[in-house]
Each structure stands twice: as structure tokens, then as C-alpha cells.
Amino acid sequence: MKPISSITDHNYLELEQVASYFFKKQDIYSIEPIGNGNINETYLVKLNTSTLKSYYILQKLSKKAFEDISRLNNNLSIISSHISRSTIFTNNSLPSPQLHCPKLLSSRISGNNLISFKGEKWRVLTYIESSSNYEVIPEHISPYEFGVGLVKFHLLLSDLPLQNLEYVINDFHVAHKSLETYDSLPLNKKLSEISKENVKRVLALNRLVQEERSKAIIVDQCIKRKKLNLLPVHGDPKINNFLFDVDSNKIIAMIDLDTVQPGYLIHDIGDCVRSIANKSGEESSSLDKVFIDLEILDSFLNGYFSIDNPFFTPNDFSYLAHSIRSLPFELGLRFLNDYLYDNTYFKTLYKDQNLARAEVQFKLFLSVDSNFTCIEKIIQSYRGSM
């Protein structure tokens, strides 16, 4: 056993006990935190045995985010099996490299891929080695590659029957539902409980929400009129959910597949743009540095539309700019709602973090809105390529 300094001895012993449901204790060399996810707790398990792979992912799943955690593993098993059987790469329908998928490990004790420990649910996934992910786009990686990776993922799942996937999050990326939650909040009560400085910050965001809310629900209205096709989508294609091969700098996997469920392509594209085209990142400490980079957007779309996607329709083109605008508004509202509900959904390191996150997303929304006509022109320039 090799405890890691960032984990207390007590916590390490608990993690080791959980991991021992999947591995023999004498084979566990170390367990350490990995990643910066806002929902689940994720750890890298290193083994010192030659009979198994060296690294695995151990996760504690969030009961706050997911109503029925068993659905996550059911979906992941279906997705993993579907990807492993797909011939879309071997028959040259898609360019290499092939996309891989983390696989669930079964407990050596119960045979189940989900175990309970002290009231929490845990699982182990295979680790995709020789890969890297990023919080912001590094200089040696082109935004083009994110577009290629996302369209390959969409096409890889395009023949997966929707009825095989369960909904893990209801009303995901539905802006008017987040607005309903916000409208039902006892805002005045919350304002009486926070500092004067934070009152000013919340009231500024409140004014923005009330003035701009109609722009956030345009895609919702389009969906209600059944103008978009329901397809398997990732649901959370933010920058750090793309894994790059360390040698080729090509995407070899998309991870954090808990949000894969029936959804809409333009939600995935809008969410990916929201994440990669803000070079200051989601946790930016300077709002002056938060804006949409149109060159990154153009390069990303160039990658996405470099591969023919027959499922991307004229209506998708017509509403894509609206999705790119609504996704930072919707996430900003979710962060603000969580702050006003005392941080019960997203993980936080400090009390006001969700308020700061909300400010970043709403600033990005304003940047997208001010560049909306230009964004529409960039999108329409790719219309002839499909």
C-alpha cells in the first residue's frame, strides 16, 4: 500500500476497502484523485500485479445528480457493447483512429458491476492508457480535432436503438425547466442570508435572466414543435471528456458517458463549443477574459462537418446558433440555482464557487449573443458541405 498525501490515511483505508471488492488488497499499489468532474468522485487505482492491467478508474457516483444510479451502468454496458461490435471503423466508414470506450469491471466478490459501501454506490472502469485530456485547449491541439471526435462519436452511436437507452437525467438541457426552478426559488429569503457583495452579484444575474430568458428557450420551442430528431448523444461533451492519444494528438475516446441518452445533436455541439471556445475555462477568475473565440468555433465546426453526418438536418443548421447561445445560459442558470439551493448538486471547493461559475457562463452567453450574427454566418458557410 502506498498512501497519497492528498488523501487522509482514514480516507485512503476506506478507498482501499472499496477497491478490494474488485481487486485483491495486496495487488493495490496506490489510489489517488484524478480529474476535475463536478459530479462524481473519481480515483485512479494503480496495481502492482502482472495478471491485470496496471491502471483502473474507481468512481463514487453522485446520488444527488442521478435518480437511479443503476441506469448509468445499464446504459454504459449497452454503449460499450455497441461500440465494441461496431464495424464503422473497420469498413472504412470513418477515419482512424478508432474511438474506444471504458468498460465496467465486475466485483470479484458479488459479480456485480455496482457495489454499495456505507450508503454510497461505487464502480470500477477500465483506464484508457497513453491518453491525455485538457481543461483548456493546449497549443499543440487543434480545435478541429474536437469536431472530428464529436461527429465520430455521434455516428458511432447513430445505429444504437433509442429504446435500448434509459433516461438518466430528466429534462437535461431544457432551459425552460431550469427557468421554472429559478422562478420557484424564494429569492428574497436567500438574499437575506448572503453578504451584501453577493447580493449585488445575484441581483445582477437576476436582471440578466429576466431580460434575456426568451433567447434561451428558442431551441426548447423548436423541440416542442418536433423539428429536431431525437438521437443518442453524449450529453456532456466538455473539453476534458475528450481523450487524446499522447503520440498522434488524435482523439481516441470520449469519457464520462453517464449522460449518454436520447437527445439532440445541436445540444451536444452547443455544449462542446461552450466548453472549448472559452479559452479562460469554466473556472476563470477574470470575467474580462471570458468570451467566445470565433476562430476556435470555426475550426471546431470545420472538423465536425469534415465527415458526412446524414443525421444532421437543415433544421439542425437553422437552430445551431441558438443552441450555442442557449447552452451557456442554461448551465449558468443551473449553477445559479445550485448556489441559491445551498450547493446541493455540483461539487464545490468553496461556498461561492457556483455563483462564480454562473457569472462565467452568463458572461459567455453575452459574448455569444453579441456575436450572434457572425456565428450564424460561420455556421451557414458549412451548409453546402453537407
N, C-alpha and C positions, 0 to 999 in steps of 0.2 A: 504494500500500500504506500502511495506517495501523495499525502495531502497537499492541496494547493493553497497558497497563502490567502487567496481571495475568498476562500470558503472556510468558515469556522470548523474546528475539529468536530463539534457536535453535528453540524450540518453535513459535513463530509461523511461521517459514520452513517447518517440516515440515507444519503445518496448511495453509499456503498451497499447498504441493506436493500434498497430498491433495485439497484443494478444486479444484485445477486439472484434476483428472480429470473434473470436472463443469462447470467454468466457465473461461473464458479468464483468465489471470493478471491482465491489465490491467483486467478488469472487477471484480476483487475489491477492495472498499474497506476492509473490516475483518473480523476474525474474533475473537469473544470468547466466553468461557464463558457458558452460560445454564442455569438450572435447578439443582435440588439432588438429582438422582437418585442412588440408592445403587448402581446397577449400571453403566450405560453412561456414557461421557463425551460431553457434548453441547455444541455450539457454535452460535452464531448468526453466519451469514455475511451480510454486507451487501454488495450490489453497487452499482456506480455506472453501470449501463447502463440504457437505456430500453427495450431489447428483451426483458428478462426482468423478473420481479418483483424487488422490492428486497431481500427477505429470504428466507433458506433455513436449514434446520437441517442441520448436519453432525454425524454421530454415529460414535464408535468403539464397536463392540459388544463386550460382555464375553464372552470365551471361557470364563471361569470359571462364568458363570451359565447359559449356553446350550450344550448339547452339539453341536447342529447349527445354526449361525447361518443357513444358507440357508433353514431352515424359517421363520425370522422374517419374511424378506422375501416368501416364498411366501404365508404367511398374510396379511401386510399387503396384498399385491396383491389377494388374494381379497376381503378385507374392504372395501378401498377401492372396488373394482369393484362389490361388492354394495350398498354404501351409495349410490354414485352412481346406480345403476339403480333404487333403491327408490322406490316411489310412495307410501310410507306417510305422507309429509307432504303431498304434492300432492293426495291424495284425501281429505284432512282426517281421516285416521285418528288422527293425533297432532297436538297443538297446536304452533304455531310457537314459537320459531324452529327451523328445520331444523338437525339435527346434521351437522357437516362432518367430514371425515376427512383427515389428512395423506396426501399422495401421494408415492410414490417417484419419484426422478429417475434417469434412465439416464445412465451415463457418456458424455460426448461422444467418448471415445476408444474404449472397448470396447463400448459399447451395453448393458452390464450394470448392474443397479441395486445391485450389491455389488462393491466393489473391495478388493484386497489391497495393503497398504503396510507394509513392514517387519514382516511376520508378523501384522499386525492387519487386521481387517475393518472397512470403513467404508461408509457410505451417506449419501445426502442426501435430505431430505424437504422438501416444501413447508411454508411457515410460515403459520399462520393469523393474519392481521393483525387489528388493532383488537380484540385479546383480552388478557385478564389471567388469571393463576392465583394461588393464595394458599397459604401454609404453614399458616395458621390462618384461621378464618372472620372476615372483617372486619365491622364493624358494619353496613355498608350492604348486606350479602349475607345472605339468609335461608337457614338450613339446608334449608328446604322446597325450594329450587331444586336442591340436590344430589340429593334424592329424585326430583324430576321428571326431572332429567338422566339418572340411572341407569336408571330404568324406560324412558325413551325409547330409551336405548342397547340395553337388553335386547330391547325389542320390535322395534327396527330390525334386529337380528341373528337374531330368532327363526325366520325362514324360511330362514336360511342352512344348508344341509345339513351335518350334523356331519362327514360323511365328507370334506368339502372342506377341513376344517381339520386341521392336523397338531399333535400334542402337542409343545410347545416345552420344557416343564418337566415331567418325570415326578413324580408324587406331590405335586403342588402343593397346598398347604393340607391335606395329610393329616397330622394331628397324630401319629398313632401311628408314622409313618415318621420324623418328627423325634425322637420319643422313642427309637426304635430307634438312631438315630445318636448321641443323647446317651448312651444306655446302653452303647454300644460304646466310648466315649471312655476313654482312660487318665487318669481324673480326678486320681488321686493324683500321677501324674507331672507333670501340668500345674500342680497346686498347689505343687509343689516349685520351680517356675520363676518364680512371680509373687510380688509383695510381700505382706507379712502383711496389709495392709489389704485388698488384693484377694482374698486367701484368704477373709477373713471375708465379703466380698460374694458370692463364688462359692458358699460353703457355705450362706449364707442362701437363695440362689436354688435351690440343690440341695434343701434341705429343702422349699421350696415346690413344686418339681417333683414330688418323691416323694409329698407329701401331697395334691396336687390333680390329679394326672395323669388320674385316672378321669373327671373332668369334661371334660377336653379331647378325649376320644375318643368322646363320645356321638354326635356327628354322623357320625364315621367309621363307627360301628356301624350307624347308620341307612342310610348309603350302601351298606354291605355287604349289608344286607337289601333293597336296591333299592327303598327307599321314596321316593327323590327322583329327579326327571327330569334327565337329562343334557342340557344346552343350551349354546349359545355364550355365554360370559361374558367380561367384561373381564379378570378375574384379579388386577388391582391397582388398584382404583378409589379410591386415596387422594386426599386433598384437592387436591394440586397437579396431579392428572391431569384435572381439570375446567377447561375454558377458558370464561371468561365474556366476553360482549360488553361492551365498555367503556361503551357508551351505555345499553343496556337492562338490564344486570346479569342477563341470562339466559344459561344455558349453551348454547354453540354448538358445542362439540366435547368429546370425550374423547380424550386423547392417551396416549402410552406404550402402544401396542397390542401390544407384543411378547408379552404374557402372555395374549392372547385365544386361547382354545382351548376344547374341550368341558369344562364344569364345572357348578357348581351355583349357582342364584340366591342361596341363603342365604349362601354363601361370599362372594359379591360384596357383598351387603348388610352382612354382619357386618364385612367388611374396611373398607367405607366408614364405617360407624359407628365402628369402632376409630379411624379417622383423624380424622374431623370432630368427634366428640363429646368428645374430649380437647382442651380449649382451650389447654392448655400446649404441645401439639405433641409430635412424636416425639423431638425432641432437647432436651426440657425439662431444665433444670439443677436443678430443685427438685421432688423427688418429692412433696412436700406439696401441690403444685399439680396433680398428676396424678389425675384422676378422670373418670368418665363423667358428662357433663352430660345429665340426663334431659329437659330442655326441648329441647335440640338433637336428641336421639334422637326425641322425639315429633314435632317439626317436620319432620325428615327423613322419617320414616315417613308423615306426612301428605302430603308431596309424592309419595313413591313410590306410595302407594295412591290418589292423586288420579286416576290414569289406570288404567283396567281392564287387568289383565295376566292373560289366560286361562291362562297357563303357570304361574302361582303357585298351588300346590295346597294343600289342607288340611294335608298333611304338612309343606309349607314353613312354614306358620304354626306348626305344633306344634314344629318344631325351630329356628325362627329365633332364639329367645332363647339356645339352646345354642350356635348359631353365633356370635352376638355375644359370648358368653363365651369360646369356644374360640379365636377369631382372635387376640386379643392374647396368649394363652398360646402359641399356635403360633409367632407371629412372635417373641415373646420368647425362645422356645427356639431358634429359628433364629439369632437374634443371639448367644445364649449359646454355641451350638455353634460359630459362626464365631469368636467370641473364643477359645474353647478350641482351635480348629484354626488359630490364629495369623492370623485375619482374611484368609482366602483368597477369600471370596465377596463380601461387601459392601465398598464403598469406605469408607475411614476417613480422617479428618484427624489423629487421634491414636491412640495404641496402645490405650487403654482405651475407645474410643468404642463398640464393640459391646457391651461389658459395661454401659456406661451406658444404651445403647438397650434392652438386655434388661431392666434394672431398671425402666425406664419402662413397658414393655409388661406386665411381671408386676404392677406396681402398678396398672395399668389393669385387668388381669384381676381382681385382688382387689376393685376398686371395682365392676366389673360383677357379680361374684359376690355381694357384699354387697347389691346392689340387684336381684338376680335376680327375685324375686317381683314387684317393681314393674315391671320391664322386661317380664315376661310379661303383666301387666295392660295395659300400654300397647299391646303388640302385639295382644292379643286384642280391644282396643277397635276395631281396624281390620278385624277379621274379617268383620263384617257389611257392610263397604263393597265387598267383592269379589264 
